[in-house]
Amino acid sequence: MNIYLKVHGCSNNVAEAEMMLGLLKEADFNLVNTPADAFVIILSICAVKRPSISTALKEIEYFSKEYPHSKLIIAGCIPKQIIGDIRKIADVSLINTHNIAKIVEVVEETINDNLVEVMAYEEEPKIALPRLRKNKAISIIPISNSCTNNCSFCNTRLIKGKFYSFPVEEIIREVKESVEQDCREVWITSQDNACYNLDKTPVKAEEKVLLPQLLNKICRQIGDFRVRVGMMNPKNVLPILDELIEAFKHEKMFKFIHLPVQSGSDRVLKLMKRGHTVEDFKKIINKFREAIPNITISTDVIAGFPTETEEEFKQTINLINEIKPDVLNRSRFWPHKGTEAAKLKQVHGNETKKRSTHITSVFDYVSFESNKKWKNWEGYILIEEKGKEGSFVGRNPSYKPVVVIGEFEVGDWIKVKINKITVHYLIGEAIQ
């Protein structure tokens, strides 16, 4: 039986899709690369932002009309409030993010014309399951479910439910197996990596394994690999800041942090219920840069949060100019049903769009200026994926993307010299 799976969303979604594919392959299903060849189509959707919900519903409509003879299963982050909208579009089976280990059962029931809805909130570690990786060089390892924040604009906890951490032993076992399978990068992922094990109280103080201790254990594993840590909320970084910086100094750690600030205004941050101030954010950035000068900083900002004034928006622009992040994920505010922010007075859509465009133009200048320091840099990069027109994309120790031309293999280490920069990546040539 031919099965096609398409995944949207974050690295955590990708990891769960890889696990579903691994389970299906283990059950002897035939996995295909095109939906036209599939009897069963699985769409693993993302619903963290309203535009992603719209994209998911459009995709469901497209696949149901384009492939009417195929069975359709919707997986991933499925908010309860869109189930009715999905049902209006097509007859499908549903399996949410908490139940990916049951994907084989769902497929078998669906094949037999039994549409099922597996939407319970199961508290099971989604780790150490069979994998079929999207990229053979990268192992994406989730370390927890949900987060401890309760941001007024976010529906993550509405979808993910209770926060819980996965066992240290299972994570380390996954790292070992990944390295044995020739993975060169280990991505530590979750909705907020910084709150790892905050839900657990150790019997003894020395048994306390928070994120810094977990990273130390990972880096002590034998093998030639690098570790990339995904998103961490500033609120949860502050109590572990010094230990986290020390952990990041290890040679196996990519010098890269993703720390969403969301706004340059303390009043707006308070409305967002982020739990940190602008000064908290700057303290973390400055301490990391002092200890690791070439660290790559990634952050997120939201344009047009409800009641945000023009002056408060300027404070965000000023913060971008001051901090000079290397990566900026900007998004326009979209109200989510069931969240506190949806009840606040909204900024007009045209104004939100204008502010978002302004953020992009400011960041493009900041990023280009920041990338100038990499001109003529020489060092080793890890080839991560094939690019366009015979190119390859690698990552330097600071996780900067470097485009090179040549005959390489994914997973190769090559020495390069950077001879050109752009807003978003560096261009190099291989050298002896």
N, C-alpha and C positions, 0 to 999 in steps of 0.2 A: 504494500500500500504506500503510495507516494505522498509525502508530506512536505509542505513549504512553510517556512516561518519567517515573518518579517518583524523586526523589533524597532521601537522608537524609544527615545529618552536617554537617561543618564547611564553611566558605567554600571551602576547596580542593576538596571534593567537588562543591559547587555549580558552581565554575568548570569542572571537568572534565565535568560533566553538560551545561553550556552548550556546551562544545566538541563533545561527541558530537551534540547536537541540531544544531549548526551544520554538522557534516559530513553528517549525514543529510539535512538540508534541501538542501544543495549537491548531494546525490546524487538529488534529486527525490523523496524520500519525503514522504508527507503526515503532518504532525505534528498530533496531536489532543490535546484537553484532558481527555478522559475515557477510562478503560480500556475501557468498554463499546463504544466506537467503534473499538477498535484490534485489528488482526490480530496485531501484535507488541507485547508489553509488556516494557519494560526497567525493572528495579529496580536503581538504583544505591545500594548499601547502605553502611552504616558499621559497623565492627566494632572500634572502639577500646576500647569498654567492654563488659563482659559483658551489661548490659541492652540495649545496642544490637544485640548479636548475637542475643539472644532476640527483639527486635523484628523484626529482619531475617528470621529463620526463620518467625515468625508471619505476616509479610507474604507471604513466598513461599508458605506454605500457603494463605493467604486467596486470593491471586490465582490460584493453580493450581486451586482448587476453584470460585471464583466465575466464572472465565473459562476453562473447560476447552478451548474451541476456539481460544484464542489461543496464540501461540508465546511462550514466556517466556525472557528473557535476564537473567542476574544480572551486574551490573557493579559497579565501585567497589572498596572495600577488602575483599578476600575472603581471610581467613586460610586456609591450606591445611588446618588442622585442622577446619574446618566444611564442607569440600566433601562429605565423606561424609554429614553431616546434611542438606545440601541435596539430594543425590541420593536420599535416602530419601523426601523430600517430593515431588519432581517431576522430570520429565525437562526439563532446561534447558541452555542454552548459558551458558558462563562467560567473562567478559572482565575481567581485573583492571585496577587503576589504572594499570599501566605500559603498557597497550596500547590506550588510548582512541582513538588514531589509526586503529585497525583496526576500529572499530565498524561501518562500512558492510559490510565483508567478513563480519563475524560475523552481521549481520542477514540478508544475502543467503544465507549457508549455512543459517541457521536456518529461513528461509522455505522452503527446498528440503528440509526435513526432515533436515538434517545437523547434529546437535548437536555443537558444537565447544567446546573448552576452550583459550582463549588466555590462559595464565597465566604466561608467561615473564617474567623480570625484565629488561625492556628499558631501557637507559639513554638515554632520549631526552627532550629538553626538551619539556614539555607546555605549549607557549606558541605564540602566533602562529598558532593554528588558527582556522578559521571559528567564529563564535559566534552563538548565539541566546540573548540575555540574559534572565534571569528578571526583572530590573529594568533598564529602559532607561537609567536615570541612573547605574547602578553598574557599573564595570568591575572584575572580580575577577582579579588578575594573580598567578599562582603564580611564585615566584622560585627555588624549589629543591625537591628531592625528599628525603624522610626527614629525619633530624636526626643530630647528632653525639653526643647524649646516649645513655646506655645505662641508663635508669632501670629499677629492679628490678621495677616494677609494670606497665610499659607494653609493649604489643605492636606499637607503631608500626614499629619497625625489623624486626620479624618479617614485617610486611605490606609495608612500603615498600622494605626492603632497603638497599642502599648509599646514603649521602648524596652528592648532587652538586648543584651550583648551575647555574642556567640562564644563558646568555650575557647580559651587560649590554646588548649591542646589540639582542638580541631583546626584552628587557624594555622598553627605551626605545621601540622601534618599536611595541610593543603599547600603551604609554601614549599615544603620538602618535595612533595610529589610534583609540583609545578616545575621546580628546578631540575628534577630528575627527567622530566619530559622536555627539557631544553628551553624552557621559558627564560627569557633574558630580563623581562620586566615583571615586577609584582606590583599591581595596583591595589592599594588598600582603600576600600570604598565603603560608604554608608551614607545615610542622610546627614550625619554629623560625626566624623571620626573622633573629634575631641571629647565626646561624652562616653567613649568606650569604658565599660565596666562601672560607670557611675551608678548603675542600678544594683550593684552587688556590694555587700559588706564582707570583707575578708575576715576569717577567724583570727588571723595574726597579721600585724602590720606589714611584715616582710612578704606576705602573700599577695599584697595589693598590686595588681597588674593593671595600670591605667595605660593610656596610649603610649607614653614614652617608654615604659617598660616592655610593652608589646613590640614596639619597633626595635628595641635592643635585642629581644629574643629572635626576631625575624632576621636581623642583620648578622647574628651569630651563626646562622645556618650556612653550611658549606655550599659553595657554588659561585659561579660568575654571573651575578644578577644585580639589578638595581631596583630600588623601592621608590614608588611614587605614592605619596599620601594625598587623598582627595580632600574634599571640603571639610573645613573645621570652623565652627562658629566662635567668634571672639570671646563671648561670654564663658565658654567652657575651656578655652585656651589659657586664659589668664591664670587660673590656679595651678596649671602645670607648665607654665611658660619656660622657666629655667631648665627643667628636666627635658622638655621637648626640644629646646635649642641644642642641648648636649646630644640628644639622640640624632638630630639632623646633621651633626658634624661627621657622622660615620661615613666612610668612603662609599658605602653601598647605597646611601640615601641620595636621591635626586634633590638638588637644592631648589625646591619648589614648594610654595604653600598657597593654598586657595582659602582665602579669608574674606567672606562676604561682609561688606560694611553696610550696604543698602542705601544709606543716606549720609550726607555731611551735616545734617541738622540733628541736634540732640532732642529737640521737641518731636520731630518726626520719628526718630528712633524709639522714643518712649511710646508713641502711638502704635508703632509697629510691634511693640513688646519684644524687642530684640535682646534686651538685658545687658547691652553694652553702650558705652558712650563713644563719641568721636575720639576723645583722648585715650580711651582704652584701646581702640583700634590702632591709633598711631603709636602707642607704647609698644604694642606687639610687633608692628612693622619695624620700628626703629631698633628694637633689641635684636631682632633677627638679622637685620642688615648690619648692625654693629658686629655681630658674631660671625656672620656669613655674608660678606660684602656682595658677592655675585648671585645672591638668592633671587629667584624669579618670583614676583608677587602677582598673584591673580586675585581679583576681587569682583564683587557684583554690586550694581546699583539699580534702584528702581526709579524710573521717571514718572512723576505725576501721582505720587501716593496721595490719597484723599487728604484734603485741606493743606497740602504743601503750597507754600507761598512762593512768589518769584524770588524773594530774598533767601528763603531756605533752599531753593533749587541752586542758587548761586553758591551757597555754602558747599553743596556737593561738587560743583565745578571747581571751586577753590581747593577742595580736598584732593580731587584728581590731579590738579596741577601741582599740589604740594607733595603728595605721595609718589606720583609718577608710577603707577602700576604697569607691569609688563603685559598683563592680560586683563581685559575688562569685559565682563559679561553684563551688558545693560539690557533692561527689559522695561517695557511700558506697563504701568499698573493695569491689571484686569481684576475686577471683583469676582471673588469665588463665593457662590452661595453657601451659607453656613458659617462664614468667617466674620469676625467683628469688623474688619475693614470694609466689607461690602455694605455695611450700614451707615458708614460715614459719608459726609458730603464729598462728592466726586469732583476731581479736576476735569474740565472739559476735554474731550478726546483730542481735539485739534491742538490744545495746549500741551497735552501729554506727548503727542507725536512730535511737536516742535522741540520740546525739551529733550526727548530721546535722540533726535537728530543732532542737537547741539552737543550732547554728551559724546556721540560718536565722532564728531569733527574734532573736539578737544582731545579725545583720547588718541586719535590717529596721529596728531602732532606729537603728543607726549610719548607715544610708543616708538615712533620713528626716531625721535631724539634719544630715547633710552637705548635703542638698538645700536646706535652709533658706537657705543663702547665695545661692541663685539667685532668691529671692523679690524681685519688682519689677525684676529684670534686664531691660534693654532692649538689643536688638541683632538682628543678622540670623541667620536660620536657613536652611538648605538643605532644601527639601521633598524627602523621600526616598521616601515611599510613601503610598498611600491607607490610612487607618485604618478604623475602624468608624463606622457611622452618620453619614456625611458629614464625618468628620474626616480630617485629614492628619497625618503624622508627619514632623517635620523634625529636623535636627541643628544645634546651635549650635557655635561654634568649638571647644568642649571635647568635642564629640561627644555631648553630653547630648541624649537624645530629648525633643522638645517636641511636644505634641499641640495642634493648632489646628483651629478650625472655619472654613470659608470655601470660596470657589471658587478653587482653585489647580491648578497643573499640577506633576507630578513634575519636579524640576529647577529650579523657581522659587526665587529668593532673596526672602524677605519679612522685613520688620522686625516684631518682636513684643515684647510685654511679658509677663513671667511673672507671673501672678496667683494661681497655685495650685501646690502641690507634692504629690507622692506619694512612696512608697518607691522606685519604679522609674523615674518619668519626671516631667517638668514639664508644666504646662498653661499655655498662653499665648493671647493675642489679638493679631490683626494690628493694627498701628498705622501711621499715615502717617509 
